[in-house]
Amino acid sequence: MRQGTRKKARHQRKSNFGPPHLVIRRSKIESEGCYTLQPIATGTHIVEYTGPRLTIEEADALYDNHRRTYLFGLTDGKHVIDGEGVAAFINHCCDPNCEVDEIDGRVWIIAVRDIAAGEELTYDYNLYDGDQDDAAQCFCGAGNCRGSMYSEEELERRAKKDAP
């Protein structure tokens, strides 16, 4: 199937834009981020995380040894979304202004607080898998920054595994 056809450059991923009030700009957190041009109220379903659905095995074959991916793990534990559009550019933050919810098989980015125009959208990636030697460093700069995009539970699991 997709070997080589899904390996997309960042500019190709941006071609499937979302709502007109969301734009991609340089980010202080990581490379580029998704910003809102208008205020967003708490509880608003802002944008859907879209893209082709792949099995974890297909994604591993496509993106093994790639530093940056746009894969979003689904709750079935067997599939991921290979992100396209503005939602794929929403960065991780340990003190986010959004959260993610999978509703009827669709992944939505939802505001957890009022978000001002011009603000970068963020959510906590809460990563839960990856190579043991991958720190998945966090650069969010939040006061409560964990230093990693892994969830607190995953960081505890990894610490126990590394303990003598």
CORZI-V205154 format. One record per residue. OMEGA is omega in degrees with one decimal (* if undefined). D_CENTER is the distance of its C-alpha to the mean C-alpha in Angstrom with 2 decimals. Layout:
BEGIN
{{OMEGA | D_CENTER} {OMEGA | D_CENTER}}
END
This chain:
BEGIN
{{-157.4 | 24.69} {-174.2 | 21.82} {179.5 | 22.41} {-178.5 | 22.01} {-178.7 | 21.36} {178.3 | 17.56} {-175.0 | 17.22} {173.2 | 16.34} {-179.1 | 16.44} {-177.2 | 14.07} {177.0 | 16.84} {-180.0 | 17.11} {-178.8 | 13.52} {-173.3 | 14.42} {178.9 | 17.56} {-175.5 | 16.31} {178.4 | 15.97} {-180.0 | 15.36} {-175.4 | 17.64} {-179.9 | 19.95} {177.1 | 19.14} {-178.5 | 15.61} {177.2 | 15.80} {-179.5 | 14.08} {173.2 | 15.81} {-178.0 | 16.03} {172.8 | 14.11} {-178.0 | 15.77} {-176.3 | 12.64} {171.2 | 11.58} {179.3 | 13.26} {179.3 | 12.24} {180.0 | 10.45} {-178.0 | 10.91} {175.7 | 14.11} {177.6 | 16.42} {179.5 | 20.07} {179.0 | 21.40} {177.6 | 21.25} {-178.2 | 19.16} {175.2 | 20.77} {176.8 | 19.53} {-179.6 | 18.68} {170.5 | 17.94} {-168.8 | 15.76} {-176.0 | 14.21} {176.3 | 12.56} {174.3 | 11.78} {-173.1 | 8.87} {177.3 | 11.50} {179.2 | 12.74} {176.0 | 15.11} {-179.4 | 15.06} {169.0 | 16.03} {178.4 | 17.53} {179.1 | 16.14} {177.5 | 19.28} {179.9 | 18.76} {178.0 | 15.27} {-179.9 | 16.88} {-178.6 | 19.76} {-169.1 | 17.86} {176.2 | 15.50} {180.0 | 17.66} {173.5 | 18.19} {-178.6 | 15.44} {-175.3 | 13.90} {173.7 | 10.82} {179.4 | 9.11} {-175.4 | 6.69} {178.2 | 7.44} {-178.8 | 6.55} {179.1 | 9.59} {-174.5 | 12.07} {178.2 | 14.61} {178.3 | 17.39} {-176.7 | 16.35} {-173.6 | 17.53} {174.5 | 15.10} {171.0 | 11.65} {176.2 | 10.52} {-167.3 | 10.63} {173.3 | 8.66} {177.8 | 11.18} {-171.8 | 11.94} {-178.0 | 10.74} {179.1 | 7.76} {-177.9 | 6.17} {176.2 | 7.15} {-175.4 | 5.87} {174.7 | 5.92} {170.1 | 6.27} {178.3 | 9.81} {175.3 | 12.33} {-169.4 | 14.09} {173.2 | 11.66} {178.7 | 13.20} {170.8 | 11.07} {-178.5 | 10.29} {176.3 | 9.17} {175.6 | 12.22} {-176.2 | 13.31} {-179.3 | 16.65} {176.6 | 19.10} {178.4 | 16.65} {-177.0 | 14.48} {-177.2 | 11.00} {171.8 | 11.40} {-172.4 | 9.86} {179.2 | 12.93} {177.0 | 14.56} {175.3 | 15.79} {174.5 | 18.26} {-178.3 | 19.95} {-177.4 | 18.07} {173.6 | 20.46} {179.9 | 20.78} {-177.6 | 19.43} {175.3 | 16.76} {176.1 | 13.21} {179.2 | 10.65} {167.8 | 8.39} {179.8 | 7.26} {-177.5 | 7.91} {-179.7 | 5.67} {-179.3 | 9.26} {-175.4 | 9.31} {176.7 | 12.63} {-178.0 | 13.83} {178.8 | 14.50} {-177.6 | 17.66} {-178.9 | 19.73} {178.5 | 20.21} {-178.9 | 16.54} {-175.9 | 16.01} {-175.7 | 12.32} {177.2 | 13.70} {179.5 | 12.33} {-172.9 | 13.80} {179.8 | 13.08} {178.7 | 16.83} {178.9 | 16.90} {-179.5 | 20.19} {-176.0 | 18.74} {178.1 | 16.38} {-176.3 | 16.38} {-178.7 | 16.10} {175.7 | 13.42} {175.3 | 9.82} {177.6 | 11.77} {177.9 | 13.02} {179.8 | 16.58} {179.5 | 17.98} {177.9 | 16.62} {176.6 | 17.97} {179.7 | 21.24} {-179.4 | 21.46} {178.7 | 21.05} {178.6 | 23.63} {-179.2 | 26.04} {179.8 | 25.72} {-176.6 | 26.54} {179.8 | 29.38} {* | 32.90}}
END
